[in-house]
């Protein structure tokens, strides 16, 4: 079975490319996309760019009224209710979508929470792992009939935050020693491993999967971070002004890699890899610099182990049997 190597392919785009630039010349008329979190931050910019290229976009939202307001005036967008932290809500959304009989061409799992205080959802699951990974795992598996029929690309939005932690196999739900950044790192590693194994399972059906780091962008994702912490990290001054604008992307630039992953013909026949700055990323350097992808986030054995664990926890596996 061939695999795609983790090295750059010379896409012609880079860190400053925007979502509209990577979509130039790509006609998505007649294509249906699903974008979780598609009404806020990078998700909103992704929705806007896809609709400008002609796609119809389904935006599942925990706060549908807020989503409707944010998306007002965009043609070709529909909103439905979905709470990724609630598996009954995931099932309900998936059943409603499948009942429409439509195929999916693009799925972008963009919704996330970051560095939140210790939070428990469902049967006591750690909130970041549950929302960022398990909710999307259940959603994609439940939507598999539509994804398979559409031969979709599935894009799992990870983060350079995956460098903070691999999967904590002996305590994935952080019942001891909770650390909000390490827990975020584990969830983002899970997003990357999900794409590795989904690609392995889905490629014979024409479904390919990718994960990515969108870049550093100040969006509502930072909602749980106190201003003092962002000041301490050197992101902003005490008045909320960016201290290093060159070190951050605009939302339009931040949405580019996930849009490129979902649509670029350069990625035809590829999959299961982690991307950054609109290209395939290389391995993380040995000197500890936070760039590229860590071994623990692209290991096929760990990806298979995580899939099995996720299926056990959620009770959903489109490939079982």
N, C-alpha and C positions, 0 to 999 in steps of 0.2 A: 504494500500500500504506500503510495507516494505521499510525502509530506512537504509542506512549504517551509523553507528555511527562514530563520530569523535574521535576515539581513536586508539592507536597503536595496530597493530596486530602481532608484532614480526616477521618482514619480514626476518630477518637474514642478512639484509644489513644495511648500515648506512651512515653517512656523508662522509666518505672517499671511499665508494664504487664507482667504475667506471662503465661507460655504458657497457663496455665489460664484466665486472664481473656479472652484473645483467642479461645479455643475455646468460651467459654460459649455454649450454645445451638446449637453445631454438633455434629451426630451423624455420626461417622465409621464407624458400624457397617457392616461389609461392605466397607470400603475397605482397600486394601493399600498400605502405605508402605515405602519403603526408606530407611534413614538410615545413611550411612557415619559411622563414629566414634560410633555411637549407644550406646556403653557407657561414655563418659567425658565429663566436662565438660558443655558445652552439648548435645552429642549425646545424652547420657544423660537430661538434663532434657527434651529434645525427645521421645525415645522414651517416657518416662513420661507426658508430657502427651497424646501421640497415643493411647496405649493407654487412658488414662482417658476419652478421647472415643469409644472403641469401635473404633479401628483395630487391624488386625494390623500388626506391624512386623517387617521383615526387617533384621537388623543384621549386615552384613558386618564381619569383624574380623580384624585381623592377628594378634591373640592371642585365639583363640576361648575358651580356658579362662578367661582373665581376664574376657572379655565375659560368659560364662555366670554367673560369680560375681557380677558387677556387676548383672546383670539378673535374678538369682534372685528368684522371687516375683512377677514381672510376668507377667500373663496375656497371651497373644496375641503373644508375641515369639519369634522363631527366630533362631539365630545360624549363620552359615556363614563359612568362611575366605576372606579376601581381603587381599592386600597390594597397596596402590595403587602402590607403587614397583616392582612386578614385573608386566609385561604378561602373562606366562603365567598368573599367579595371577588377574589380572582376567579373562582369557579363560575360565579354568576355572570361576570363580564364575558368570560370565554364562551359560555353557553349562548349568551345573547349574540355574540359575534358569529359563532358557528351557525346559528339559526338563520343568519342572513344569507348563507350559502356562498359568500365571497371568498376569493383567494387572496392571500397576502404575498406581495412582491418584496417588501422591505419591512424588517422589524428592527427598531432601534430602542434598546433598553437603556434609557437615559436617566430615568428617575433615580434619585439617591438621597440618603441622609448622610451627614458627615460629622464625626467627632461629637456626637450627642452625649449628654449625661447617660448613665446606665439606665437602659430602658428595656422592659420586658414586653413581648407581644406573644399572642397565641398561647401555647402551653409553656410559657416561661422562656421562650427563645430570646437571645440577645438581639436588640432591635436593628442594629446595622446589618448583621449577617442575615437576619430574617427578611428585612425590607429590600436591601440591595441585591441579595443573592436568591434566597429561597422563594420570594414572591415572584421574581422573574423566571426562576427555574419552573415553578408551577405554571406560570402564564404561558411560556413557550411550549411546554409539554401539552397543555390543554388545547392550545391553538394549533397543534401539530398538523391536523388534517388540512387546514387552510394554508399553513406554511409549506407543507409538502406539495400541495397542488400548485402553489405559485412558484415553486423552486426558489424560495426566498433567500435573500441574504439576511442573516441575523447578526446584529451588531451589539455587542455587550460593552457598555461604557465602563471601563475600569479606571485606573488612575495610577500615576506615579506613586501614589500612596501605598500601592501594593508592596513597595520596598520596606514598609514598616513592619510587616509580619507575613509569614506564610500561614498555612492553615494550622490552627492549634488543635491538632487531632485529639488530644486527651481532654480538651475542654472548649469545644467550639462555641459554646454559649457563655463563656466567661463567667462561670459561677464563682470564680475566685480571681482576685487581683485584677479587677476590671481596669483597663486603660483605654480611654476613648480613641486615641490615635492608633494604638495597636489593633484594636477591634475594627476600626475603619480599614486599616491595612489588610487584615484578614478578609474582610468583605470584598475588597477590591481584588485581592488575589483570587477569591472565589469567582468573581466576574470573569477573570482571564481564563481560569481553568474550565469554567463552564463552556466558553467558546471552543477551547481545545477539544473537549469530548463531544460536544454537539456537532462540530465539524466532522469528526471521525464517524459518528453515527449517521449523519445526514447526507454526506457527500454523494453516496450512491443514488440518492433521490434528487440530486441536484441542488441541495441546500448547503450553503457554505456559511461559516461563522467566523467572526473576527472580534477581537477585543482591542481596546485602545486607551491611551492617555490623551485627553483633549488639550491639556496645557493648563497653566496656572491662570485662572480667571476669577475675579471677584464677582460672585453671583449670590442669589439667595441660598446657595448651598452652605454658605458660611453662617447661616442664621443662628447656629448654636454656639458660635465662638464669641466670647466677650471682646469688646473693643480692646481691652488691655492686653489680651493674648495676641491679637493681630498686630498691635503696636510692638509687643515684645518680640514677635517673629520678624519684625522689620517690614511688614507689608504696608502699613499705613502709619501716619502720624496721629497725634492725639486728637486732631480735628477730623480725622477720617480721610485725609488725602493720601493718594498712592505715593509711596516713597520711591518706588522704582518702577515707573510705568513700563520701561523696556522689559522688565521681568514678567509682565503679565500680558496675556492676550486679551483682545476685545472679545465680547460674546460672538461676534461674526467670525473671528478667527478661531475661537474655541470650538465652534460647531463644525468647522471644516473637516476635521479628521473623521468624525463619525459619518458625515455626509459622503466623504470620499470613500470610506469603507463600504457604505451601502450601495454605491452607484458606479464606482470607477471601473471601466473596462480593463484597466491595467491589472486588476485583481481577479479577472476571469480565470477559473481553473485553480485558484489558490484558496487557502483558508486555514483556520486554526492557529493564526498568528496574532501577535500583539503589535499594534501600530502606534506611532507618535509622529506629530508634525507632518501628516499626510504622506506617510511612507511606512514601510515595514520597519520596525525597530530592531536594532542589534541587541545582543546580549548585554546585560548590565556590566559595566567595567569592574574590574577586580579592586580598584582603588576606593570603592565605596561611593563614588559619585552617583547621585540619584538620577540616572538616565538609563534608557533601555529596559529590558525585561529580566527580572530575576529568574533563576532556574526553577524556583518553587512555583512560579506562576505559569510555566509552560511545560511542565513535566507531565507526559501523558499518563503515567501510572497514578500520580496524585489526582489528575483530572478524572480518571475512571473511578478512583476511590471516592472522590467528592460527589460524583454523579450518583453512585450507589447510596451514599449517606443521605443525599438530598432527596432521592426517591423514597427512602425509608421514612424520612421526617415528614415529607409532604403527602405521601401516599399517591403520588402521581409519577408515571413513567410511560411515555408514549412508545418506548421501545421494548418494554417488558414482554416476556413470553416468546 
